[in-house]
Amino acid sequence: MKKIITIFIVAGVLAGCGNQSSPNQSTEKVDKPLTEANDKKEQDEQQKGETAEDNQSEKDEESEAQPEEEKAPEYELSDVYSIVPIDEANPKVALLTIDDAPDQYALEMAKTLKELDAPAIFFVNGHFMTTPEKEDIVKEIYDMGFEIGNHTYSHEDLTTLSPEEQKEEILSVNDQVEKITGERPKFLRAPFGKNTDISKGIAKDEKMVLMNWTYGYDWNAEYMNKEGIADIMVNAPELGNGANLLMHDREWTNAALEDIVKGLRDKGYETVDPSLIKTPRYKE
């Protein structure tokens, strides 16, 4: 009888063990849905990340596409081409201009001015921009923040040219500069300061400012040296509030440029930013 009871107990235990799920089986049933959930979560997070990157990229593109806000003008050009404050701007300023760029020293001059944080206008001649290398120099000067002005194509006296020749002298340079920088010049300086009815009409149509100068000396033999030109540009009798300084892309002027800027500042003059000069393109 005891043997029979023992057999039944053993059989019951074995039957119970046979019906119990193994640990591996139980884990598989729980892990499968958890794994699927985790995979889905990772996919969702990845998609969110990609969406965020796309949105940021779109914002960056929109930001790049938006033009910089135009500065309100603080100065205007007088009838004698000096710089006059419109309201409460500092009257003790001087405008630096460099003609005949980019001949040989324009880029070096731009770098000097950039280091000194001294704004200027570089008036370019078309016949100096006939190679990719010279075009690159103009673009580099422009990218450094300097204004690029129009000094005609071949530097001919406009009063000796036909109306069609004058138009070609001026408009071809505007086209060149726009091709290089993406912006047409705002300032026109006629060679020898000689404007005509034609050049005045073109300036009006192109919304440009006609600009001559207050004084300049670096084409005179006695000032074709570093010391001479540095001294006269800072101590000229014509220097006063709003003076419009004419200089050229020349070896001696390049050598003296730092001394000229520092000399003006030692006398209390601020080098005015050309972008603050009012032009017909400004929209109030």
TILUMKOL-267664 format. One record per residue: x, y, z of N, C-alpha, C in turn; residue in one letter. Coordinates in steps of 0.05 Angstrom, whole numbers, padded with zeros to 5 digits. Layout:
! residues N
SITE n_east n_north   n_up ca_east ca_north  ca_up c_east c_north   c_up r
SITE      X       Y      Z       X        Y      Z      X       Y      Z A
...
! end
This chain:
! residues 284
SITE n_east n_north   n_up ca_east ca_north  ca_up c_east c_north   c_up r
SITE  00016  -00024  00000   00000    00000  00000  00017   00025  00000 M
SITE  00038   00025  00017   00057    00047  00018  00070   00052 -00009 K
SITE  00077   00030 -00023   00089    00032 -00049  00070   00046 -00069 K
SITE  00045   00038 -00068   00025    00050 -00086  00023   00080 -00081 I
SITE  00021   00088 -00055   00019    00117 -00048  00043   00132 -00058 I
SITE  00067   00120 -00054   00092    00133 -00063  00092   00138 -00093 T
SITE  00083   00118 -00107   00082    00120 -00137  00065   00143 -00145 I
SITE  00040   00145 -00133   00022    00167 -00140  00033   00194 -00133 F
SITE  00048   00197 -00111   00060    00223 -00104  00081   00231 -00124 I
SITE  00099   00212 -00131   00120    00218 -00150  00108   00226 -00177 V
SITE  00087   00211 -00185   00075    00218 -00211  00062   00245 -00210 A
SITE  00051   00253 -00187   00038    00280 -00185  00059   00302 -00187 G
SITE  00082   00297 -00174   00103    00317 -00175  00113   00321 -00203 V
SITE  00117   00298 -00217   00127    00299 -00244  00107   00313 -00263 L
SITE  00082   00308 -00258   00062    00321 -00274  00062   00351 -00270 A
SITE  00065   00359 -00245   00066    00388 -00238  00090   00401 -00251 G
SITE  00113   00388 -00251   00137    00400 -00263  00133   00402 -00293 C
SITE  00120   00383 -00305   00116    00384 -00333  00098   00407 -00342 G
SITE  00079   00415 -00326   00061    00437 -00333  00073   00464 -00328 N
SITE  00095   00466 -00312   00107    00492 -00305  00123   00503 -00328 Q
SITE  00120   00528 -00335   00135    00541 -00357  00163   00545 -00349 S
SITE  00182   00541 -00368   00210    00545 -00362  00215   00575 -00361 S
SITE  00236   00583 -00346   00243    00612 -00344  00247   00624 -00372 P
SITE  00260   00610 -00390   00265    00621 -00417  00240   00626 -00432 N
SITE  00221   00608 -00430   00195    00612 -00444  00181   00637 -00433 Q
SITE  00181   00640 -00407   00168    00663 -00395  00181   00689 -00404 S
SITE  00208   00690 -00405   00222    00713 -00413  00217   00721 -00442 T
SITE  00215   00701 -00459   00210    00706 -00487  00183   00720 -00491 E
SITE  00163   00710 -00476   00136    00722 -00478  00136   00751 -00469 K
SITE  00151   00758 -00449   00152    00785 -00439  00170   00803 -00455 V
SITE  00194   00792 -00463   00214    00808 -00477  00206   00817 -00505 D
SITE  00191   00801 -00519   00184    00807 -00547  00168   00833 -00549 K
SITE  00147   00836 -00534   00133    00862 -00536  00149   00885 -00526 P
SITE  00166   00881 -00506   00183    00903 -00496  00204   00912 -00517 L
SITE  00215   00892 -00531   00235    00898 -00552  00222   00914 -00574 T
SITE  00198   00906 -00582   00183    00921 -00603  00177   00950 -00594 E
SITE  00170   00953 -00569   00164    00980 -00558  00189   00997 -00558 A
SITE  00212   00985 -00550   00237    01000 -00550  00245   01008 -00578 N
SITE  00242   00989 -00597   00249    00996 -00625  00232   01019 -00635 D
SITE  00207   01018 -00629   00188    01039 -00638  00196   01066 -00626 K
SITE  00204   01065 -00599   00212    01089 -00586  00237   01101 -00598 K
SITE  00256   01084 -00605   00281    01093 -00618  00275   01106 -00645 E
SITE  00256   01093 -00660   00249    01103 -00686  00236   01131 -00684 Q
SITE  00218   01133 -00664   00205    01159 -00660  00224   01181 -00652 D
SITE  00244   01174 -00634   00264    01193 -00626  00281   01202 -00650 E
SITE  00288   01182 -00667   00305    01188 -00690  00290   01206 -00709 Q
SITE  00264   01200 -00714   00248    01217 -00731  00246   01246 -00720 Q
SITE  00242   01248 -00694   00240    01274 -00681  00266   01290 -00685 K
SITE  00289   01275 -00682   00315    01288 -00685  00319   01298 -00714 G
SITE  00311   01281 -00734   00313    01288 -00762  00296   01312 -00768 E
SITE  00271   01312 -00756   00253    01334 -00761  00264   01360 -00749 T
SITE  00276   01358 -00725   00287    01382 -00713  00310   01393 -00729 A
SITE  00327   01374 -00740   00350    01383 -00757  00340   01396 -00782 E
SITE  00318   01384 -00794   00307    01396 -00818  00296   01424 -00813 D
SITE  00282   01427 -00790   00270    01453 -00783  00292   01473 -00779 N
SITE  00314   01465 -00765   00336    01483 -00760  00350   01492 -00786 Q
SITE  00352   01472 -00804   00364    01477 -00830  00348   01497 -00846 S
SITE  00321   01494 -00844   00303    01513 -00858  00306   01541 -00846 E
SITE  00307   01542 -00819   00310    01568 -00806  00337   01581 -00814 K
SITE  00358   01565 -00816   00384    01576 -00823  00383   01588 -00852 D
SITE  00369   01572 -00870   00367    01581 -00898  00351   01607 -00900 E
SITE  00329   01608 -00884   00313    01632 -00884  00328   01656 -00874 E
SITE  00345   01651 -00853   00361    01672 -00841  00381   01683 -00861 S
SITE  00394   01664 -00876   00413    01672 -00896  00400   01687 -00919 E
SITE  00375   01680 -00926   00361    01692 -00948  00353   01721 -00942 A
SITE  00348   01727 -00916   00339    01753 -00908  00362   01774 -00910 Q
SITE  00358   01796 -00924   00379    01816 -00926  00383   01830 -00899 P
SITE  00407   01840 -00895   00413    01854 -00870  00396   01880 -00870 E
SITE  00388   01887 -00846   00372    01911 -00842  00389   01936 -00850 E
SITE  00378   01953 -00867   00393    01977 -00876  00396   01997 -00853 E
SITE  00420   02007 -00851   00425    02027 -00830  00412   02053 -00837 K
SITE  00400   02066 -00817   00390    02093 -00822  00413   02112 -00826 A
SITE  00412   02129 -00846   00435    02148 -00851  00438   02168 -00829 P
SITE  00463   02174 -00823   00469    02194 -00803  00483   02219 -00815 E
SITE  00491   02216 -00841   00505    02238 -00854  00494   02241 -00883 Y
SITE  00500   02264 -00894   00494    02268 -00923  00517   02284 -00935 E
SITE  00518   02284 -00961   00540    02299 -00975  00531   02327 -00981 L
SITE  00548   02346 -00975   00542    02374 -00980  00547   02381 -01009 S
SITE  00541   02406 -01017   00546    02415 -01044  00575   02416 -01051 D
SITE  00592   02417 -01030   00621    02418 -01035  00634   02391 -01028 V
SITE  00616   02370 -01026   00625    02343 -01022  00637   02337 -00995 Y
SITE  00631   02352 -00975   00639    02345 -00948  00617   02329 -00935 S
SITE  00623   02317 -00912   00604    02299 -00898  00591   02315 -00876 I
SITE  00565   02317 -00878   00550    02334 -00859  00531   02316 -00842 V
SITE  00531   02320 -00815   00513    02304 -00799  00484   02312 -00804 P
SITE  00466   02292 -00804   00438    02297 -00808  00425   02307 -00782 I
SITE  00430   02294 -00760   00418    02302 -00735  00439   02306 -00714 D
SITE  00442   02287 -00696   00460    02289 -00673  00486   02274 -00677 E
SITE  00492   02265 -00702   00516    02250 -00707  00541   02267 -00702 A
SITE  00563   02254 -00696   00588    02268 -00691  00597   02284 -00716 N
SITE  00600   02311 -00713   00608    02327 -00737  00638   02325 -00743 P
SITE  00654   02317 -00724   00683    02316 -00728  00691   02289 -00740 K
SITE  00685   02287 -00766   00691    02262 -00780  00707   02268 -00805 V
SITE  00720   02247 -00816   00733    02250 -00842  00727   02224 -00858 A
SITE  00722   02228 -00883   00717    02205 -00901  00742   02197 -00916 L
SITE  00749   02171 -00914   00773    02161 -00929  00764   02149 -00955 L
SITE  00776   02157 -00977   00770    02145 -01003  00796   02138 -01017 T
SITE  00795   02116 -01031   00819    02106 -01046  00811   02103 -01076 I
SITE  00823   02118 -01093   00817    02116 -01122  00836   02097 -01137 D
SITE  00829   02091 -01161   00845    02074 -01180  00851   02046 -01169 D
SITE  00831   02035 -01156   00834    02007 -01146  00821   01989 -01167 A
SITE  00830   01964 -01168   00852    01952 -01153  00877   01951 -01171 P
SITE  00893   01971 -01169   00918    01972 -01185  00938   01953 -01174 D
SITE  00953   01962 -01153   00974    01944 -01142  00972   01941 -01112 Q
SITE  00962   01961 -01098   00964    01961 -01069  00937   01961 -01054 Y
SITE  00915   01959 -01069   00888    01962 -01057  00883   01942 -01036 A
SITE  00890   01917 -01041   00884    01896 -01021  00900   01901 -00995 L
SITE  00925   01908 -00998   00942    01913 -00975  00931   01937 -00959 E
SITE  00922   01957 -00974   00911    01981 -00961  00885   01973 -00946 M
SITE  00869   01956 -00958   00844    01948 -00945  00850   01932 -00919 A
SITE  00871   01916 -00920   00878    01900 -00896  00888   01919 -00874 K
SITE  00903   01939 -00881   00913    01959 -00861  00889   01973 -00849 T
SITE  00870   01982 -00865   00847    01996 -00855  00829   01978 -00838 L
SITE  00827   01953 -00846   00811    01934 -00830  00823   01930 -00802 K
SITE  00850   01928 -00801   00863    01924 -00775  00858   01949 -00757 E
SITE  00856   01972 -00770   00852    01997 -00755  00823   02003 -00750 L
SITE  00805   01986 -00761   00776    01990 -00759  00769   02018 -00770 D
SITE  00780   02023 -00794   00776    02049 -00808  00761   02044 -00834 A
SITE  00735   02051 -00835   00720    02047 -00860  00730   02065 -00882 P
SITE  00723   02058 -00907   00732    02074 -00930  00716   02065 -00955 A
SITE  00718   02082 -00976   00707    02074 -01002  00730   02069 -01021 I
SITE  00729   02046 -01035   00749    02040 -01055  00736   02045 -01082 F
SITE  00745   02066 -01096   00734    02072 -01123  00750   02057 -01144 F
SITE  00736   02039 -01158   00750    02021 -01177  00747   02030 -01206 V
SITE  00768   02023 -01221   00768    02028 -01250  00764   02001 -01264 N
SITE  00747   02001 -01284   00742    01976 -01298  00766   01963 -01311 G
SITE  00784   01979 -01321   00807    01967 -01335  00827   01953 -01316 H
SITE  00823   01957 -01290   00838    01942 -01270  00825   01916 -01262 F
SITE  00801   01911 -01272   00786    01887 -01264  00781   01868 -01288 M
SITE  00802   01864 -01303   00799    01848 -01328  00809   01819 -01324 T
SITE  00818   01812 -01301   00827    01784 -01296  00813   01773 -01271 T
SITE  00810   01747 -01270   00797    01734 -01246  00812   01742 -01220 P
SITE  00838   01745 -01222   00853    01751 -01197  00845   01779 -01187 E
SITE  00842   01798 -01205   00835    01825 -01197  00806   01826 -01187 K
SITE  00789   01810 -01200   00761    01809 -01191  00760   01797 -01163 E
SITE  00777   01777 -01158   00777    01765 -01131  00786   01786 -01110 D
SITE  00805   01803 -01118   00814    01824 -01099  00791   01843 -01092 I
SITE  00776   01851 -01112   00753    01869 -01107  00732   01855 -01089 V
SITE  00728   01829 -01094   00708    01815 -01078  00718   01812 -01049 K
SITE  00744   01808 -01046   00755    01806 -01019  00753   01832 -01004 E
SITE  00759   01854 -01018   00756    01881 -01005  00727   01886 -00997 I
SITE  00709   01879 -01015   00680    01882 -01009  00672   01865 -00985 Y
SITE  00681   01840 -00985   00674    01822 -00963  00686   01831 -00936 D
SITE  00707   01847 -00937   00718    01858 -00913  00702   01881 -00901 M
SITE  00681   01888 -00917   00663    01909 -00907  00666   01936 -00919 G
SITE  00683   01939 -00939   00688    01965 -00952  00668   01970 -00975 F
SITE  00662   01995 -00978   00644    02004 -01000  00660   02004 -01026 E
SITE  00648   01994 -01047   00661    01995 -01074  00647   02016 -01091 I
SITE  00662   02037 -01098   00651    02059 -01114  00660   02057 -01143 G
SITE  00647   02072 -01160   00652    02072 -01189  00670   02096 -01197 N
SITE  00693   02089 -01209   00712    02110 -01219  00715   02109 -01249 H
SITE  00695   02098 -01263   00694    02094 -01292  00713   02072 -01301 T
SITE  00710   02065 -01326   00725    02042 -01337  00754   02049 -01343 Y
SITE  00759   02070 -01358   00786    02076 -01367  00798   02101 -01357 S
SITE  00784   02115 -01339   00793    02140 -01326  00797   02162 -01347 H
SITE  00780   02163 -01366   00781    02185 -01386  00765   02209 -01376 E
SITE  00773   02232 -01385   00759    02257 -01378  00731   02255 -01392 D
SITE  00710   02254 -01376   00683    02250 -01387  00675   02273 -01405 L
SITE  00686   02297 -01400   00678    02320 -01416  00688   02318 -01445 T
SITE  00706   02299 -01451   00717    02296 -01478  00704   02273 -01493 T
SITE  00685   02259 -01480   00673    02235 -01492  00644   02240 -01501 L
SITE  00635   02224 -01520   00608    02226 -01530  00589   02215 -01508 S
SITE  00563   02222 -01510   00544    02211 -01491  00545   02181 -01489 P
SITE  00547   02167 -01512   00547    02138 -01511  00573   02127 -01498 E
SITE  00595   02141 -01503   00620    02133 -01490  00619   02137 -01460 E
SITE  00607   02159 -01452   00604    02164 -01423  00587   02143 -01409 Q
SITE  00566   02135 -01422   00548    02114 -01411  00563   02088 -01408 K
SITE  00579   02082 -01429   00595    02057 -01428  00616   02058 -01405 E
SITE  00629   02081 -01402   00649    02084 -01382  00638   02079 -01354 E
SITE  00613   02088 -01349   00601    02087 -01322  00586   02061 -01318 I
SITE  00568   02055 -01337   00550    02032 -01333  00565   02005 -01334 L
SITE  00586   02004 -01350   00601    01978 -01352  00614   01972 -01325 S
SITE  00623   01992 -01311   00635    01988 -01284  00613   01980 -01264 V
SITE  00590   01992 -01265   00568    01984 -01248  00562   01954 -01252 N
SITE  00561   01946 -01278   00556    01918 -01284  00578   01900 -01274 D
SITE  00603   01908 -01277   00625    01892 -01268  00624   01888 -01237 Q
SITE  00620   01910 -01223   00619    01909 -01194  00596   01892 -01184 V
SITE  00573   01894 -01197   00550    01878 -01190  00555   01848 -01194 E
SITE  00568   01842 -01216   00575    01814 -01222  00594   01803 -01201 K
SITE  00612   01819 -01191   00632    01810 -01172  00621   01809 -01143 I
SITE  00606   01830 -01136   00597    01832 -01108  00568   01827 -01103 T
SITE  00552   01828 -01125   00523    01825 -01122  00509   01851 -01116 G
SITE  00524   01873 -01115   00513    01900 -01109  00525   01921 -01128 E
SITE  00507   01938 -01138   00516    01960 -01155  00527   01983 -01138 R
SITE  00547   01997 -01148   00559    02019 -01132  00539   02041 -01125 P
SITE  00542   02052 -01102   00525    02074 -01093  00538   02101 -01098 K
SITE  00564   02101 -01103   00578    02127 -01106  00593   02127 -01132 F
SITE  00592   02150 -01146   00606    02154 -01171  00625   02177 -01168 L
SITE  00650   02172 -01175   00671    02193 -01175  00682   02195 -01204 R
SITE  00676   02218 -01216   00686    02222 -01244  00716   02228 -01243 A
SITE  00730   02218 -01263   00759    02224 -01265  00763   02254 -01265 P
SITE  00783   02264 -01250   00790    02292 -01248  00767   02309 -01237 F
SITE  00747   02296 -01226   00724    02310 -01214  00706   02324 -01235 G
SITE  00708   02316 -01260   00694    02330 -01282  00668   02314 -01289 K
SITE  00646   02324 -01280   00620    02312 -01287  00608   02326 -01310 N
SITE  00588   02313 -01323   00574    02325 -01345  00544   02320 -01340 T
SITE  00528   02332 -01358   00499    02327 -01355  00493   02297 -01358 D
SITE  00508   02284 -01375   00504    02255 -01379  00511   02239 -01353 I
SITE  00534   02245 -01341   00542    02230 -01317  00523   02236 -01294 S
SITE  00513   02261 -01293   00494    02268 -01272  00467   02253 -01276 K
SITE  00459   02251 -01302   00435    02236 -01308  00437   02206 -01302 G
SITE  00460   02195 -01308   00464    02166 -01302  00464   02162 -01272 I
SITE  00477   02180 -01257   00477    02177 -01228  00449   02178 -01217 A
SITE  00433   02196 -01228   00405    02198 -01219  00390   02172 -01225 K
SITE  00393   02162 -01249   00378    02138 -01257  00387   02113 -01241 D
SITE  00413   02112 -01235   00424    02090 -01220  00423   02093 -01190 E
SITE  00411   02116 -01181   00409    02122 -01153  00436   02122 -01139 K
SITE  00454   02136 -01151   00482    02139 -01141  00486   02168 -01132 M
SITE  00506   02171 -01114   00514    02197 -01105  00539   02206 -01120 V
SITE  00539   02229 -01131   00563    02240 -01144  00582   02250 -01122 L
SITE  00607   02242 -01124   00625    02248 -01102  00652   02258 -01113 M
SITE  00659   02282 -01106   00686    02291 -01111  00702   02290 -01085 N
SITE  00716   02311 -01077   00732    02309 -01053  00738   02336 -01041 W
SITE  00748   02337 -01017   00756    02361 -01004  00786   02368 -01011 T
SITE  00803   02348 -01008   00831    02352 -01015  00845   02325 -01019 Y
SITE  00867   02326 -01034   00884    02303 -01038  00911   02313 -01049 G
SITE  00932   02298 -01044   00959    02307 -01052  00977   02286 -01063 Y
SITE  00969   02261 -01063   00989    02240 -01069  00996   02237 -01098 D
SITE  00986   02254 -01116   00995    02255 -01143  01016   02276 -01149 W
SITE  01022   02293 -01128   01042    02313 -01131  01070   02302 -01124 N
SITE  01090   02308 -01140   01116    02296 -01137  01127   02299 -01108 A
SITE  01123   02323 -01096   01135    02327 -01070  01123   02310 -01048 E
SITE  01100   02298 -01054   01087    02281 -01034  01087   02252 -01041 Y
SITE  01103   02244 -01061   01105    02217 -01069  01125   02202 -01052 M
SITE  01122   02204 -01026   01139    02189 -01007  01122   02186 -00981 N
SITE  01129   02167 -00965   01113    02160 -00941  01111   02184 -00922 K
SITE  01133   02196 -00916   01133    02218 -00896  01118   02242 -00906 E
SITE  01122   02249 -00931   01109    02273 -00942  01079   02271 -00944 G
SITE  01069   02248 -00954   01040    02245 -00957  01027   02241 -00929 I
SITE  01040   02228 -00911   01029    02224 -00884  01026   02251 -00870 A
SITE  01045   02268 -00874   01045    02295 -00861  01023   02313 -00872 D
SITE  01021   02315 -00899   01002    02333 -00911  00974   02324 -00907 I
SITE  00968   02298 -00908   00941    02289 -00905  00930   02294 -00877 M
SITE  00947   02296 -00857   00938    02301 -00830  00939   02331 -00823 V
SITE  00957   02346 -00836   00961    02374 -00829  00953   02393 -00851 N
SITE  00939   02384 -00871   00930    02401 -00893  00912   02423 -00883 A
SITE  00914   02447 -00894   00897    02469 -00886  00867   02464 -00891 P
SITE  00862   02446 -00910   00834    02440 -00917  00820   02421 -00897 E
SITE  00836   02409 -00879   00824    02389 -00860  00805   02404 -00841 L
SITE  00781   02393 -00840   00761    02404 -00822  00739   02384 -00819 G
SITE  00718   02391 -00804   00696    02373 -00800  00684   02364 -00826 N
SITE  00682   02338 -00829   00669    02326 -00853  00687   02326 -00878 G
SITE  00713   02329 -00874   00732    02329 -00897  00731   02303 -00912 A
SITE  00731   02305 -00939   00730    02282 -00957  00758   02278 -00969 N
SITE  00773   02259 -00958   00801    02256 -00965  00805   02238 -00989 L
SITE  00818   02248 -01010   00823    02233 -01034  00852   02222 -01033 L
SITE  00853   02195 -01036   00879    02181 -01038  00877   02162 -01061 M
SITE  00900   02150 -01068   00901    02132 -01090  00916   02106 -01083 H
SITE  00911   02086 -01100   00925    02061 -01098  00954   02065 -01108 D
SITE  00971   02075 -01089   00998    02081 -01096  01017   02071 -01074 R
SITE  01041   02066 -01081   01061    02054 -01063  01065   02072 -01038 E
SITE  01069   02098 -01042   01074    02116 -01020  01050   02120 -01002 W
SITE  01027   02121 -01014   01002    02124 -00998  00997   02099 -00982 T
SITE  01002   02076 -00994   00999    02051 -00980  01017   02050 -00956 N
SITE  01042   02059 -00959   01062    02058 -00937  01054   02077 -00915 A
SITE  01040   02099 -00922   01034    02120 -00902  01006   02117 -00890 A
SITE  00990   02098 -00900   00962    02097 -00893  00957   02094 -00862 L
SITE  00972   02077 -00849   00968    02074 -00820  00974   02100 -00805 E
SITE  00996   02114 -00813   01003    02139 -00801  00981   02160 -00806 D
SITE  00969   02160 -00829   00948    02179 -00836  00924   02175 -00818 I
SITE  00915   02150 -00815   00892    02144 -00799  00897   02151 -00769 V
SITE  00920   02143 -00759   00927    02149 -00731  00930   02179 -00727 K
SITE  00941   02193 -00747   00945    02222 -00744  00918   02236 -00743 G
SITE  00899   02228 -00760   00872    02239 -00759  00859   02235 -00732 L
SITE  00862   02211 -00722   00849    02204 -00696  00863   02219 -00673 R
SITE  00888   02223 -00675   00902    02239 -00654  00891   02267 -00654 D
SITE  00881   02277 -00676   00869    02304 -00677  00839   02303 -00670 K
SITE  00829   02280 -00663   00801    02278 -00655  00781   02271 -00676 G
SITE  00791   02264 -00700   00773    02258 -00722  00765   02228 -00723 Y
SITE  00740   02223 -00727   00730    02196 -00730  00728   02190 -00760 E
SITE  00737   02166 -00768   00735    02158 -00796  00706   02148 -00801 T
SITE  00691   02163 -00816   00663    02158 -00819  00657   02133 -00836 V
SITE  00636   02118 -00829   00628    02095 -00844  00612   02104 -00868 D
SITE  00620   02097 -00893   00606    02106 -00917  00577   02096 -00918 P
SITE  00572   02073 -00904   00544    02062 -00905  00525   02080 -00889 S
SITE  00536   02099 -00874   00519    02118 -00859  00513   02144 -00875 L
SITE  00524   02145 -00899   00519    02169 -00916  00493   02164 -00932 I
SITE  00476   02183 -00932   00450    02180 -00946  00453   02179 -00976 K
SITE  00440   02160 -00988   00439    02158 -01018  00410   02156 -01026 T
SITE  00404   02160 -01052   00377    02158 -01062  00364   02130 -01058 P
SITE  00381   02110 -01052   00370    02083 -01049  00357   02078 -01021 R
SITE  00362   02097 -01003   00352    02093 -00976  00322   02097 -00975 Y
SITE  00308   02078 -00964   00278    02079 -00962  00271   02085 -00932 K
SITE  00260   02107 -00928   00253    02115 -00900  00228   02099 -00891 E
! end
